[in-house]
Amino acid sequence: MRKAAVILSCLVLLGLMLFVGAADGRTFSSKSLPVKHLDAPQPIAPVQLSAGANDGEYLLAYDTGPMVYDPVDDIANAEWGVRFTPTQACSLVYITLVTFQPAGPLSVSIYGDDGTGAPGTLTAGPFMIYASGDLSVQRVDFPAPVDVGNSDFHVVLKIMQANTPHPTFDDDGGSLRTTYHAPGAEWVAASNMDMVLRAYVRLYGADMTAPTVWHMPVGTAFSADGPVKVTASISDLNGINSAVIRYSTNGGASYQSATMTLGSGSCIGFIPAFSAGTNVKYYVQVKDNSPAQNAATDPPEGLASPFRYTVQPGHEIKYDDGVPEQFWIESDVYDGNAFGVNFTPSSYPAVISHLRVLLNDTTSLVLAIQADPGGPPGDVIAGPFVVSADTNTGWADVIIPEGAQPVITSGSFFVVLYWQPSSPSLPGVATDTTVVSPNRSVWYDNAYGWYYFDLGNFMIRAAVQSPTGVEELAGSATPAQYTLEANYPNPFNPSTTINFSLRSASRIELRIHNILGQIVRDLFSGDLDSGRHRIEWDGRDNDGNAVTSGVYFYTLRTNSSEETRKMLLLK
């Protein structure tokens, strides 16, 4: 694959960054640093923290993994530093860093802060180390824990020999915590990146630090997909005691609770399914195991400013695992750059009504629905649609208007994403790193054509509906049996409504036959959840032609039953 700049998502890795801070108004000078991309960027694996009441190791980190290095500013006696902000009094126990070739000596020193965000008074060191330069995570233990209290402190690396070894940095925007000092010059803050250097501290005193919790907002849910899964990354040095989802519908002030199951570094829960058009607001709340029962919510405002989504009709087809572990671009130079995902509906005909893509920037791009001729994406059948996310690291949605929604009667289709010529490197497109469904995600440029993307799945999704629009009837108890109800009105002209109930989730077929037993219309074929459902027949056959007056039969077939009823069309 041609060089594709991968940008590790700082939000997904937030479980690693327990005290992440944004730029906080420090005013000393900053600069954008010249960088080169690493040949083999390596994401840093999650760190397991100990869970002692007062002596747990706690991680302070602001980077998202090694992506670039700076060959220009690594001169002899130059210094690189990272400013850390603890939330409680603590001692610095060890650091980790990642360096790029060749190996060589570095010195490490700990400083206080001078009040402007630059290193101040020397606290400990210097300590000599030998950096590996092989992009591995290297641990550096100090002879004894360094008491840094609850004030900002700096860990500073000094380059002993010019251009060896190179500190590494992420490439997704700086927090102004990484600082640089050339010999004889003033300290400056890196404005475009964070050095891959992390501090492990040991708190002293009672734990008054709230857990960390982060969740990728749902954005949109679909009526035929059942309960909405909510996964959150969580961490705390004393461990998590409980996690719940608090949700409300249609502007209601009363919130319901759904208990989340705790796992290693995450929790999972479900918001119940609701019918199309329902507006849902929710937030995640977690409490730790400390005596203080410290609590945190995501979003941080909790009840005051919850996440929101609207339930759309239909079923969403997706091949990603829902975890945006990386963000990719094809190139930083425009050359017809494109990503695509191949979709196969579970039943036909399928009306494509909604497109979504997860992005890490609000810059606009273009989505198009294209035919699948059995190879690369073919002709455009709908679009192009210009879209953008409302926030950094958010979903960009296209709701296709009725009348413009393409209908797929067989086979597969592509959703293709094109960058704008004016912004070939923005935004990044989210991917997981688990190949849930191989040979679905593809990428393109003019020099190389179309290729399969085999490092995960692009988080591009499509929602489809039956042309007849199966509607789920919310608010009723789970039926005791499978039931096909009488249609209404009956007789009818030109349309009629059919209700049916499913005791449990099932694959169903609902078909219309004439008196000769010939299939007139395939109303629906696919998977539905338990509950009551409603579907309308518009009096047309599979070719879209209005049928003649007469007696017709409708048959519901499920995994375990089959039932037929009669209706009369009078014109």
LUMTORRO-264273 format. One record per residue (C-alpha): residue in three letters; x, y, z; residue number from 1. Coordinates in pm, whole numbers, plus 50000, padded with zeros to 5 digits. Layout:
# residues N
[node "ala",[X,Y,Z],NUM]
...
This chain:
# residues 571
[node "met",[50000,50000,50000],1]
[node "arg",[50122,50349,49919],2]
[node "lys",[50231,50552,50221],3]
[node "ala",[49917,50613,50426],4]
[node "ala",[49959,50844,50720],5]
[node "val",[49796,50677,51019],6]
[node "ile",[49686,50900,51303],7]
[node "leu",[49620,50714,51626],8]
[node "ser",[49301,50835,51787],9]
[node "cys",[49370,51020,52111],10]
[node "leu",[49012,50953,52217],11]
[node "val",[49026,50577,52174],12]
[node "leu",[49349,50562,52367],13]
[node "leu",[49211,50778,52643],14]
[node "gly",[49214,50476,52869],15]
[node "leu",[49594,50512,52859],16]
[node "met",[49589,50883,52934],17]
[node "leu",[49446,50904,53280],18]
[node "phe",[49519,51271,53343],19]
[node "val",[49498,51406,52990],20]
[node "gly",[49509,51786,52981],21]
[node "ala",[49452,52033,52699],22]
[node "ala",[49658,52340,52629],23]
[node "asp",[49591,52559,52930],24]
[node "gly",[49673,52911,52824],25]
[node "arg",[50052,52907,52880],26]
[node "thr",[50191,53206,52696],27]
[node "phe",[50560,53136,52630],28]
[node "ser",[50647,53101,52262],29]
[node "ser",[50568,52795,52052],30]
[node "lys",[50662,52670,51709],31]
[node "ser",[50563,52407,51456],32]
[node "leu",[50841,52152,51420],33]
[node "pro",[50960,51986,51096],34]
[node "val",[50898,51614,51113],35]
[node "lys",[50943,51294,50915],36]
[node "his",[50700,51004,50930],37]
[node "leu",[50826,50681,51081],38]
[node "asp",[50851,50386,50846],39]
[node "ala",[50678,50155,51093],40]
[node "pro",[50468,50343,51350],41]
[node "gln",[50389,50130,51653],42]
[node "pro",[50085,50189,51875],43]
[node "ile",[50163,50159,52245],44]
[node "ala",[49985,49871,52415],45]
[node "pro",[49753,49947,52711],46]
[node "val",[49925,49956,53049],47]
[node "gln",[49784,49760,53341],48]
[node "leu",[49792,49971,53655],49]
[node "ser",[49817,49834,54009],50]
[node "ala",[49516,49885,54234],51]
[node "gly",[49652,49950,54583],52]
[node "ala",[49453,50197,54797],53]
[node "asn",[49735,50450,54835],54]
[node "asp",[50032,50312,54647],55]
[node "gly",[49890,50238,54302],56]
[node "glu",[50097,50342,54002],57]
[node "tyr",[49914,50602,53801],58]
[node "leu",[49989,50705,53444],59]
[node "leu",[50023,51065,53322],60]
[node "ala",[50038,51086,52942],61]
[node "tyr",[49943,51324,52662],62]
[node "asp",[50064,51152,52343],63]
[node "thr",[49884,50899,52124],64]
[node "gly",[50182,50691,52012],65]
[node "pro",[50496,50726,51796],66]
[node "met",[50421,50853,51447],67]
[node "val",[50698,51099,51355],68]
[node "tyr",[51046,51214,51454],69]
[node "asp",[51229,51548,51413],70]
[node "pro",[51568,51511,51238],71]
[node "val",[51635,51888,51229],72]
[node "asp",[51628,51987,51596],73]
[node "asp",[51810,51685,51745],74]
[node "ile",[52147,51853,51789],75]
[node "ala",[52407,51793,52060],76]
[node "asn",[52298,51933,52400],77]
[node "ala",[51948,52011,52275],78]
[node "glu",[51674,51922,52523],79]
[node "trp",[51320,51793,52485],80]
[node "gly",[51073,51799,52775],81]
[node "val",[50716,51714,52867],82]
[node "arg",[50520,51905,53132],83]
[node "phe",[50302,51683,53353],84]
[node "thr",[50015,51794,53576],85]
[node "pro",[49917,51559,53863],86]
[node "thr",[49577,51600,54028],87]
[node "gln",[49703,51482,54367],88]
[node "ala",[50034,51485,54554],89]
[node "cys",[50254,51207,54418],90]
[node "ser",[50605,51073,54363],91]
[node "leu",[50752,51002,54019],92]
[node "val",[50856,50636,54006],93]
[node "tyr",[50957,50574,53644],94]
[node "ile",[50901,50690,53287],95]
[node "thr",[50861,50520,52950],96]
[node "leu",[50979,50655,52617],97]
[node "val",[51002,50548,52254],98]
[node "thr",[51306,50644,52043],99]
[node "phe",[51400,50602,51678],100]
[node "gln",[51728,50480,51534],101]
[node "pro",[52014,50475,51586],102]
[node "ala",[52058,50380,51951],103]
[node "gly",[52260,50609,52175],104]
[node "pro",[52298,50789,52507],105]
[node "leu",[52050,51038,52657],106]
[node "ser",[52027,51204,52994],107]
[node "val",[51703,51239,53192],108]
[node "ser",[51632,51519,53443],109]
[node "ile",[51326,51623,53644],110]
[node "tyr",[51246,51993,53683],111]
[node "gly",[50976,52199,53848],112]
[node "asp",[50776,52448,53642],113]
[node "asp",[50886,52810,53605],114]
[node "gly",[50529,52939,53603],115]
[node "thr",[50509,52987,53225],116]
[node "gly",[50503,52623,53122],117]
[node "ala",[50880,52587,53076],118]
[node "pro",[51119,52383,53297],119]
[node "gly",[51229,52570,53612],120]
[node "thr",[51433,52447,53911],121]
[node "leu",[51614,52112,53882],122]
[node "thr",[51450,51855,54113],123]
[node "ala",[51646,51537,54035],124]
[node "gly",[51907,51411,53791],125]
[node "pro",[52057,51407,53543],126]
[node "phe",[52045,51029,53502],127]
[node "met",[52229,50872,53209],128]
[node "ile",[52042,50612,52999],129]
[node "tyr",[52108,50428,52675],130]
[node "ala",[51812,50466,52438],131]
[node "ser",[51729,50161,52225],132]
[node "gly",[51622,50350,51909],133]
[node "asp",[51409,50054,51794],134]
[node "leu",[51058,50200,51846],135]
[node "ser",[51001,49976,52146],136]
[node "val",[50857,50109,52472],137]
[node "gln",[51159,50153,52701],138]
[node "arg",[51113,50180,53078],139]
[node "val",[51345,50402,53283],140]
[node "asp",[51338,50352,53662],141]
[node "phe",[51477,50619,53895],142]
[node "pro",[51711,50525,54183],143]
[node "ala",[51442,50640,54424],144]
[node "pro",[51094,50789,54381],145]
[node "val",[51108,51164,54314],146]
[node "asp",[50862,51364,54524],147]
[node "val",[50691,51606,54284],148]
[node "gly",[50397,51702,54506],149]
[node "asn",[50084,51820,54328],150]
[node "ser",[50248,52084,54108],151]
[node "asp",[50347,52075,53742],152]
[node "phe",[50680,51902,53678],153]
[node "his",[50890,51843,53366],154]
[node "val",[51077,51533,53250],155]
[node "val",[51357,51648,53018],156]
[node "leu",[51572,51444,52776],157]
[node "lys",[51907,51587,52666],158]
[node "ile",[52058,51483,52331],159]
[node "met",[52422,51383,52397],160]
[node "gln",[52523,51321,52035],161]
[node "ala",[52373,51500,51735],162]
[node "asn",[52080,51318,51572],163]
[node "thr",[52112,51003,51780],164]
[node "pro",[51878,50877,51905],165]
[node "his",[51562,51058,51796],166]
[node "pro",[51272,51113,52039],167]
[node "thr",[50939,51025,51876],168]
[node "phe",[50612,51216,51865],169]
[node "asp",[50249,51174,51771],170]
[node "asp",[50115,51376,51477],171]
[node "asp",[49760,51476,51569],172]
[node "gly",[49804,51823,51713],173]
[node "gly",[50000,51940,52013],174]
[node "ser",[49881,52006,52370],175]
[node "leu",[50164,52264,52424],176]
[node "arg",[50308,52031,52686],177]
[node "thr",[50608,51923,52478],178]
[node "thr",[50894,52177,52498],179]
[node "tyr",[51222,52219,52312],180]
[node "his",[51544,52395,52411],181]
[node "ala",[51828,52452,52165],182]
[node "pro",[52168,52540,52316],183]
[node "gly",[52178,52911,52397],184]
[node "ala",[51811,52964,52306],185]
[node "glu",[51486,52996,52500],186]
[node "trp",[51244,52711,52571],187]
[node "val",[50962,52686,52316],188]
[node "ala",[50651,52467,52308],189]
[node "ala",[50584,52231,52017],190]
[node "ser",[50255,52345,51868],191]
[node "asn",[50185,52047,51645],192]
[node "met",[50277,51729,51835],193]
[node "asp",[50340,51560,52172],194]
[node "met",[50655,51366,52259],195]
[node "val",[50604,50997,52336],196]
[node "leu",[50717,51014,52697],197]
[node "arg",[50498,50902,52987],198]
[node "ala",[50529,50939,53363],199]
[node "tyr",[50424,50680,53621],200]
[node "val",[50356,50828,53961],201]
[node "arg",[50258,50694,54302],202]
[node "leu",[49993,50891,54484],203]
[node "tyr",[50015,50953,54855],204]
[node "gly",[49718,51042,55073],205]
[node "ala",[49357,50936,55031],206]
[node "asp",[49237,50873,54675],207]
[node "met",[49027,51173,54573],208]
[node "thr",[49078,51126,54202],209]
[node "ala",[48771,51043,53994],210]
[node "pro",[48781,50754,53745],211]
[node "thr",[48837,50821,53377],212]
[node "val",[48557,50727,53141],213]
[node "trp",[48530,50777,52766],214]
[node "his",[48266,50663,52520],215]
[node "met",[48228,50712,52144],216]
[node "pro",[47879,50871,52116],217]
[node "val",[47615,50663,51938],218]
[node "gly",[47520,50952,51708],219]
[node "thr",[47237,50765,51533],220]
[node "ala",[47046,50442,51602],221]
[node "phe",[46819,50239,51375],222]
[node "ser",[46479,50096,51457],223]
[node "ala",[46540,49746,51317],224]
[node "asp",[46870,49694,51502],225]
[node "gly",[46732,49632,51851],226]
[node "pro",[46893,49763,52174],227]
[node "val",[47177,50011,52129],228]
[node "lys",[47515,49891,52255],229]
[node "val",[47718,50141,52458],230]
[node "thr",[48086,50064,52522],231]
[node "ala",[48300,50288,52743],232]
[node "ser",[48671,50283,52830],233]
[node "ile",[48719,50311,53207],234]
[node "ser",[49011,50314,53449],235]
[node "asp",[49094,50400,53808],236]
[node "leu",[49384,50310,54034],237]
[node "asn",[49143,50154,54287],238]
[node "gly",[48931,49985,54024],239]
[node "ile",[48573,50054,53914],240]
[node "asn",[48287,49969,54149],241]
[node "ser",[47990,50030,53918],242]
[node "ala",[47889,50171,53581],243]
[node "val",[47544,50263,53451],244]
[node "ile",[47383,50426,53148],245]
[node "arg",[47128,50693,53236],246]
[node "tyr",[46882,50758,52951],247]
[node "ser",[46562,50944,52874],248]
[node "thr",[46340,50975,52565],249]
[node "asn",[46162,51256,52383],250]
[node "gly",[46274,51530,52618],251]
[node "gly",[46155,51359,52936],252]
[node "ala",[46301,51481,53265],253]
[node "ser",[46287,51135,53421],254]
[node "tyr",[46593,50918,53353],255]
[node "gln",[46604,50537,53353],256]
[node "ser",[46915,50334,53439],257]
[node "ala",[47074,50043,53254],258]
[node "thr",[47349,49856,53439],259]
[node "met",[47675,49811,53249],260]
[node "thr",[47887,49496,53269],261]
[node "leu",[48242,49565,53388],262]
[node "gly",[48538,49422,53195],263]
[node "ser",[48911,49479,53182],264]
[node "gly",[48942,49849,53103],265]
[node "ser",[48590,49880,52966],266]
[node "cys",[48221,49844,53041],267]
[node "ile",[47930,49749,52815],268]
[node "gly",[47559,49822,52845],269]
[node "phe",[47248,49856,52629],270]
[node "ile",[46987,50127,52579],271]
[node "pro",[46651,49965,52493],272]
[node "ala",[46526,49973,52135],273]
[node "phe",[46279,50246,52044],274]
[node "ser",[46068,50314,51737],275]
[node "ala",[46180,50541,51453],276]
[node "gly",[46159,50909,51537],277]
[node "thr",[46233,50866,51908],278]
[node "asn",[46480,51119,52049],279]
[node "val",[46713,50972,52311],280]
[node "lys",[46950,51147,52551],281]
[node "tyr",[47194,50960,52774],282]
[node "tyr",[47521,50966,52966],283]
[node "val",[47753,50709,53125],284]
[node "gln",[47829,50727,53499],285]
[node "val",[48101,50528,53680],286]
[node "lys",[48213,50510,54045],287]
[node "asp",[48543,50378,54180],288]
[node "asn",[48624,50146,54471],289]
[node "ser",[48780,50410,54693],290]
[node "pro",[48621,50496,55029],291]
[node "ala",[48520,50830,54877],292]
[node "gln",[48332,50654,54593],293]
[node "asn",[48469,50906,54341],294]
[node "ala",[48238,50938,54041],295]
[node "ala",[48277,51051,53681],296]
[node "thr",[48046,51084,53381],297]
[node "asp",[48082,51099,53006],298]
[node "pro",[48012,51355,52883],299]
[node "pro",[48168,51534,53181],300]
[node "glu",[47858,51755,53219],301]
[node "gly",[47642,51444,53261],302]
[node "leu",[47277,51531,53312],303]
[node "ala",[47335,51896,53221],304]
[node "ser",[47455,51818,52868],305]
[node "pro",[47398,51450,52775],306]
[node "phe",[47471,51273,52448],307]
[node "arg",[47175,51271,52208],308]
[node "tyr",[47059,51067,51911],309]
[node "thr",[46746,51011,51704],310]
[node "val",[46626,50665,51604],311]
[node "gln",[46608,50638,51226],312]
[node "pro",[46403,50376,51037],313]
[node "gly",[46581,50076,50892],314]
[node "his",[46878,49853,50958],315]
[node "glu",[47244,49960,50958],316]
[node "ile",[47496,49744,50771],317]
[node "lys",[47842,49766,50925],318]
[node "tyr",[48159,49560,50911],319]
[node "asp",[48369,49739,51174],320]
[node "asp",[48383,49642,51543],321]
[node "gly",[48277,49987,51662],322]
[node "val",[48615,50082,51814],323]
[node "pro",[48801,50358,51621],324]
[node "glu",[49157,50261,51704],325]
[node "gln",[49322,50447,51415],326]
[node "phe",[49244,50724,51166],327]
[node "trp",[49380,50697,50811],328]
[node "ile",[49429,50916,50509],329]
[node "glu",[49541,50788,50169],330]
[node "ser",[49802,51058,50109],331]
[node "asp",[49878,51418,50198],332]
[node "val",[49880,51505,49826],333]
[node "tyr",[49556,51500,49627],334]
[node "asp",[49562,51229,49360],335]
[node "gly",[49204,51107,49330],336]
[node "asn",[49227,50977,49687],337]
[node "ala",[48939,50751,49792],338]
[node "phe",[48834,50487,50044],339]
[node "gly",[48538,50255,50000],340]
[node "val",[48339,49979,50168],341]
[node "asn",[48141,49706,49990],342]
[node "phe",[47796,49634,50139],343]
[node "thr",[47566,49333,50090],344]
[node "pro",[47203,49365,50214],345]
[node "ser",[47051,49066,50394],346]
[node "ser",[46727,49095,50196],347]
[node "tyr",[46594,49253,49877],348]
[node "pro",[46476,49493,49758],349]
[node "ala",[46679,49721,49987],350]
[node "val",[46636,50099,49991],351]
[node "ile",[46957,50283,50090],352]
[node "ser",[46845,50563,50320],353]
[node "his",[47139,50666,50539],354]
[node "leu",[47521,50683,50518],355]
[node "arg",[47767,50741,50804],356]
[node "val",[48144,50777,50842],357]
[node "leu",[48350,50841,51157],358]
[node "leu",[48603,51123,51114],359]
[node "asn",[48862,51303,51329],360]
[node "asp",[48814,51654,51190],361]
[node "thr",[48530,51881,51080],362]
[node "thr",[48670,51934,50728],363]
[node "ser",[48419,51825,50462],364]
[node "leu",[48454,51537,50218],365]
[node "val",[48233,51358,49966],366]
[node "leu",[48038,51029,49984],367]
[node "ala",[47886,50848,49687],368]
[node "ile",[47693,50523,49643],369]
[node "gln",[47838,50324,49355],370]
[node "ala",[47752,50001,49180],371]
[node "asp",[47936,49674,49241],372]
[node "pro",[48011,49526,48898],373]
[node "gly",[48204,49237,49053],374]
[node "gly",[48533,49423,49098],375]
[node "pro",[48626,49779,49192],376]
[node "pro",[48347,50036,49253],377]
[node "gly",[48147,50106,48938],378]
[node "asp",[47909,50379,48828],379]
[node "val",[47770,50632,49074],380]
[node "ile",[47406,50548,49152],381]
[node "ala",[47345,50816,49417],382]
[node "gly",[47531,51127,49527],383]
[node "pro",[47783,51273,49554],384]
[node "phe",[47696,51406,49900],385]
[node "val",[47921,51661,50074],386]
[node "val",[47938,51582,50447],387]
[node "ser",[48131,51681,50757],388]
[node "ala",[48135,51588,51125],389]
[node "asp",[47997,51836,51378],390]
[node "thr",[48293,51783,51613],391]
[node "asn",[48644,51645,51596],392]
[node "thr",[48619,51267,51627],393]
[node "gly",[48253,51242,51536],394]
[node "trp",[48011,51086,51290],395]
[node "ala",[47929,51258,50961],396]
[node "asp",[47578,51159,50845],397]
[node "val",[47391,51167,50516],398]
[node "ile",[47013,51117,50530],399]
[node "ile",[46912,51056,50169],400]
[node "pro",[46580,51226,50084],401]
[node "glu",[46286,51012,49980],402]
[node "gly",[46269,50998,49604],403]
[node "ala",[46648,51001,49580],404]
[node "gln",[46704,50681,49775],405]
[node "pro",[46851,50411,49548],406]
[node "val",[46696,50063,49551],407]
[node "ile",[46919,49754,49541],408]
[node "thr",[46738,49447,49406],409]
[node "ser",[47031,49203,49416],410]
[node "gly",[47401,49177,49488],411]
[node "ser",[47613,49441,49662],412]
[node "phe",[47697,49810,49641],413]
[node "phe",[47984,50039,49743],414]
[node "val",[47990,50352,49953],415]
[node "val",[48296,50548,49839],416]
[node "leu",[48456,50838,50025],417]
[node "tyr",[48649,51106,49833],418]
[node "trp",[48869,51377,49982],419]
[node "gln",[48827,51732,49860],420]
[node "pro",[49114,51855,49635],421]
[node "ser",[49166,52148,49875],422]
[node "ser",[49214,51917,50179],423]
[node "pro",[49367,51583,50073],424]
[node "ser",[49493,51504,50425],425]
[node "leu",[49184,51605,50627],426]
[node "pro",[48990,51450,50778],427]
[node "gly",[49124,51110,50887],428]
[node "val",[48886,50815,50849],429]
[node "ala",[48837,50587,51149],430]
[node "thr",[48932,50221,51129],431]
[node "asp",[48930,49937,51372],432]
[node "thr",[49231,49704,51385],433]
[node "thr",[49035,49380,51380],434]
[node "val",[48938,49247,51039],435]
[node "val",[48576,49162,51116],436]
[node "ser",[48486,49107,50753],437]
[node "pro",[48779,49072,50508],438]
[node "asn",[48785,49221,50159],439]
[node "arg",[48517,49478,50237],440]
[node "ser",[48732,49790,50275],441]
[node "val",[48924,49922,49972],442]
[node "trp",[49144,50225,49893],443]
[node "tyr",[49242,50403,49573],444]
[node "asp",[49478,50650,49410],445]
[node "asn",[49550,50727,49046],446]
[node "ala",[49894,50570,49051],447]
[node "tyr",[49797,50237,49208],448]
[node "gly",[49425,50184,49139],449]
[node "trp",[49202,49996,49384],450]
[node "tyr",[49346,49775,49660],451]
[node "tyr",[49200,49586,49954],452]
[node "phe",[49270,49745,50291],453]
[node "asp",[49382,49453,50508],454]
[node "leu",[49474,49633,50834],455]
[node "gly",[49118,49657,50965],456]
[node "asn",[48785,49796,50848],457]
[node "phe",[48700,50154,50758],458]
[node "met",[48419,50285,50978],459]
[node "ile",[48190,50368,50687],460]
[node "arg",[47832,50241,50724],461]
[node "ala",[47507,50228,50529],462]
[node "ala",[47147,50187,50648],463]
[node "val",[46878,50018,50440],464]
[node "gln",[46503,49982,50459],465]
[node "ser",[46243,49763,50297],466]
[node "pro",[46052,49961,50032],467]
[node "thr",[45738,49882,50234],468]
[node "gly",[45892,50016,50554],469]
[node "val",[45854,49764,50837],470]
[node "glu",[45773,49966,51148],471]
[node "glu",[45833,49842,51502],472]
[node "leu",[45551,49920,51743],473]
[node "ala",[45714,50027,52069],474]
[node "gly",[45570,50012,52417],475]
[node "ser",[45410,49666,52408],476]
[node "ala",[45509,49361,52612],477]
[node "thr",[45688,49070,52449],478]
[node "pro",[45419,48864,52268],479]
[node "ala",[45341,48518,52400],480]
[node "gln",[45335,48370,52050],481]
[node "tyr",[45387,48438,51681],482]
[node "thr",[45074,48610,51547],483]
[node "leu",[44968,48733,51204],484]
[node "glu",[44681,48981,51245],485]
[node "ala",[44402,49071,51005],486]
[node "asn",[44496,49348,50765],487]
[node "tyr",[44312,49681,50778],488]
[node "pro",[44128,49818,50605],489]
[node "asn",[43983,49510,50436],490]
[node "pro",[43857,49543,50167],491]
[node "phe",[44110,49812,50073],492]
[node "asn",[44209,50053,49799],493]
[node "pro",[44487,50134,49725],494]
[node "ser",[44685,50024,50034],495]
[node "thr",[44646,49818,50350],496]
[node "thr",[44837,49763,50674],497]
[node "ile",[44948,49424,50811],498]
[node "asn",[45043,49380,51180],499]
[node "phe",[45227,49078,51318],500]
[node "ser",[45396,48976,51644],501]
[node "leu",[45718,48784,51708],502]
[node "arg",[45777,48604,52039],503]
[node "ser",[46155,48619,51984],504]
[node "ala",[46397,48752,51727],505]
[node "ser",[46353,48564,51402],506]
[node "arg",[46427,48564,51032],507]
[node "ile",[46096,48620,50857],508]
[node "glu",[45945,48626,50510],509]
[node "leu",[45623,48814,50438],510]
[node "arg",[45482,48759,50090],511]
[node "ile",[45170,48839,49890],512]
[node "his",[45019,48564,49665],513]
[node "asn",[44732,48566,49419],514]
[node "ile",[44459,48301,49408],515]
[node "leu",[44681,48087,49181],516]
[node "gly",[44955,48076,49444],517]
[node "gln",[45188,48297,49240],518]
[node "ile",[45410,48541,49430],519]
[node "val",[45290,48896,49369],520]
[node "arg",[45506,49089,49613],521]
[node "asp",[45795,49008,49850],522]
[node "leu",[45705,49253,50126],523]
[node "phe",[45994,49172,50357],524]
[node "ser",[46272,48916,50402],525]
[node "gly",[46522,48952,50684],526]
[node "asp",[46585,48951,51058],527]
[node "leu",[46355,49126,51306],528]
[node "asp",[46356,49153,51684],529]
[node "ser",[46077,49028,51910],530]
[node "gly",[45769,49251,51948],531]
[node "arg",[45488,49386,51733],532]
[node "his",[45560,49506,51381],533]
[node "arg",[45362,49685,51113],534]
[node "ile",[45408,49689,50738],535]
[node "glu",[45210,49851,50459],536]
[node "trp",[45136,49705,50116],537]
[node "asp",[45074,49969,49851],538]
[node "gly",[44888,49734,49613],539]
[node "arg",[45186,49699,49377],540]
[node "asp",[45377,49393,49259],541]
[node "asn",[45754,49334,49265],542]
[node "asp",[45792,49530,48939],543]
[node "gly",[45614,49833,49082],544]
[node "asn",[45293,49782,48883],545]
[node "ala",[44951,49830,49045],546]
[node "val",[44772,49495,49076],547]
[node "thr",[44410,49435,48971],548]
[node "ser",[44109,49398,49198],549]
[node "gly",[44064,49057,49354],550]
[node "val",[44143,48822,49641],551]
[node "tyr",[44503,48807,49765],552]
[node "phe",[44674,48612,50041],553]
[node "tyr",[44958,48720,50270],554]
[node "thr",[45186,48464,50435],555]
[node "leu",[45420,48515,50731],556]
[node "arg",[45696,48255,50763],557]
[node "thr",[45929,48259,51069],558]
[node "asn",[46197,48025,51200],559]
[node "ser",[45931,47802,51354],560]
[node "ser",[45590,47889,51210],561]
[node "glu",[45392,47982,50901],562]
[node "glu",[45050,48154,50884],563]
[node "thr",[44836,48282,50596],564]
[node "arg",[44543,48528,50583],565]
[node "lys",[44314,48656,50306],566]
[node "met",[44242,49012,50190],567]
[node "leu",[44036,49180,49918],568]
[node "leu",[44140,49466,49689],569]
[node "leu",[43844,49658,49542],570]
[node "lys",[43895,49940,49291],571]
